[in-house]
Amino acid sequence: MKKKLMTAVVLGALSLVGCGSDTTTPQTPAVPKFDTEANIRNYLEGKVLTMEGDNIPGYPNGLDEDVNYGSATQCYQKVQITVSGGNFHVNSNLATLRDAPAVLNKGTCDHAAILGTQNFDSTSFLVENVSADTSCFDITVTYAGFKQVGRGKLAADGKMLTLELYFDGKASGYTCKDGAVGSQTVTANSAPFTGNAQQVYVVSAQ
């Protein structure tokens, strides 16, 4: 009797699996190969890029997050970029820099304590010199009053974007021609730059 009951349960489970297989699985849009400017720009259009937690580097834009640079201080809790109309629309949650009351004082960036927000809209977003193996592209993002330059890469599945950015005129050696993303080829303030400036963004649909 027990043997027959167990057989019935197993058959019932199999029949449920069979019913489930009749449902339609949503199709995931194909991810292009990120080997051209057009493919990269078209893929990023309409996406939301989010950087937070351990994905925030110690030197965003090449500046130590623990140093008070006045309005250019790089202490962040979260940065979210919406790519729309061929431009970056940036919303930054500023974190609290502790124990650095004066400009050029060094303290500690408290990522958990939000100080305020900043919003920027780019006026142009340029991708160029895309490597054939998709490992690197040069990027320039221009805003009113300042410009970011550097290099970037997209993961093959399109789920992660890494941008190694610097303020224009403050560094050199940051292009793909100089080396891959994260290579220690950058000079800043007339000295070799050895910090981590790689901003890592999770890419998602709006």
N, C-alpha and C positions, 0 to 999 in steps of 0.2 A: 504493500500500500504506500509506504514512504517513497519507494523508488518511482512509482507512477506519479506521485505528487511532485517530486523534484523535476521530473521530465516535463510536466505541464508548466512549471515555473520557467524553466529554461526556454521552452518553446514560446512562452508568452513574451519573454525578454527579447527573443529574436524577432518576433512579430512587431514589437515596438520599434526596434531599430529599423526594420523595413519600412515602417510608416514614416519615420523621420527622414529617411533618404529621399522621400518624395518632395520634400520642401526645397525651395530655391535658395541657394546660397548667394548673398550679395557679392557682386563682382568688385574687386579692388582695382581702381584705376592703375593702368600700367605706369611704371616709373621710367622716365627717359634716361638715357645715358648722359651724364653731365659733362659732355665733351665739347659743347659750344656755348657761346654767350646766350644765344636764343633759348636753348634748352634750359639753362639755369634760370634765366629771367622769367620764362614762361612757367616754369615749375613753381618758383617762389611767389608769383603773382597770386594774390588771394589767400596766402598762407599767414599764419600767426607764428612768430618766432619767440620762444620764451627761454630766458636765462635766469636761473636762480640756484641757490644752494651751492654745492661744490662745483657747479659749472661756471661760477663767477671767478675769474682769475685774480691773482694777487696784484696784477698790474694792468688794469683795464686802460686801453689807449696808451699803454706804455708808462703809466704813472702809478706809483705806489699807493694802494688803497688806504694805507695807514697814515698818509701824510696830508696835512691841511694845505690844499692848493687854492683856497678861496672858492670862487664859483666853479672852478675846474676840479674840485675834489672828486675822487673816483670811488667812493664808498657806497655800494649798492646793496639793496635787499632783493630786488627783482627788476629785470628789464624785459619789456614785451614790445615787440616790433610787429606791426601789421604792414604787410606789403600790398599796396593797392595803387592802381594807376601808375605803376612803374616807379613808385617812390616808397621810402621808409617812413612810417608814422610811429614814432617812438614814445613809449610811456615808461618812465623810469621811477621806481620807488627808491628814494635815497635812504640809505641806512645812516646810523648815527656814528660819527667819528668821535671817540672818547679820548680825553686827556690830550687834546691838541688844540688849545684855544686860539693860537695865533698862526698866521700863515707861515708855512714851512715847518711848523711843529710836527713831530711824529707821535701818534697815539695808537689807538686800536680801533679798527672798523668793526662795529657791533652789527652784524648782518641781521640780527633778529629785531632790532629796534628801528622802526621806520621813522625817519625825520620829516619827510615830505615827498612831493612828486615833481617831476620835470617832464615836459612834453615838447618834442621836436618833430617837425616835418621836414624831410629832405626836399631839396629842389632838383636834385639829380642823383642817379644811382647807376654807376658805370661798372660793368664787368668786362674784362678783357684779358688777353693772353692766356686763354684756357689751355691747360696742358692736355695732350692727346690721351694720356692715361687717366684723366679726370682727377688727378690728385691735388691740383692747385689752380687757382685763378686769381688774377689781380682785381682788386676792388677799390673804388673811390666813391664815397658818399658825401655829398655836399649839402650843408645846411646853411641857413642864414647866419653868417658870422664865423663859421668854422667848417673844416673839412676833415674827414677821416680817410686815411689811405692804408692799404695793406694787402693781405692775401687771405684766401679762404678756400674751403673745400666742403663738399657735400658728401655724406655717407651714401653708399651705393643704393640703399633703400630709400633715400630721401628723408629719413627721419631725424637727422642731426646735421646742423650747419655749424661749422667752426670758422670764426672770423678773427684773424690776428690783425688788430687795427692800431693805428697811431695817429696822433694829431699831425696834420700836414705841416711840414717845415720843422718838425721836432725830432725826426729820426730819418735814417737812411738804411738801405739794405733789406727792405721789407717786401720786395717783389718775388714772384715765383722764379724769376731769372736768378735771383740771389740764392734761393734755396726753398725747400718745401715748407709748408706751414709749421711754425714752431722751431725752425732751424735757428741756431744762434748766429745769425748773419747780420743782425741789426746793430746799428750804432746810434746811441741817443746821448745828447749832451756831451759829445766828443769822446764817449767811452763805450766799450762793448756792452750791449744790453743782455743781461742774463736772466731777467725775470720772466714770468709767464703772463703773456698778454693775450692768450687764446680764449676768446669768448665763445662758449659752447651753447648753442640754442637748440631746443627741441622744436621740431617743425610739425605743425598741425594745421588742419583746415579751420577756417573761420566758423 
